[in-house]
Amino acid sequence: MQYIDFELDGDYVELNQLLKLAGLCDSGGQGKLIVASGAVRVDGQQELRKTCKIHAGQVVRIDDVEIRVG
């Protein structure tokens, strides 16, 4: 398992943008495709909303990568 600690600049980040900013994809559009595929879990639950707002304290997981948002 790979862990990434991500610090927010504002109140939240959209899920597809988080995947891009964490380096897991090359663009927000590619991030949307990954979310739509059902591969992303937020706080243990599958998340299909591409622009879901991710706040501090949440955990996003895709395959063997876990992003801890602070």
Secondary structure, 3 states (H helix, E strand, C coil): CEEEEECCCCCEEEHHHHHHHCCCCCCHHHHHHHHHCCCEEECCEECCCCCCEEECCCEEEECCEEEEEC
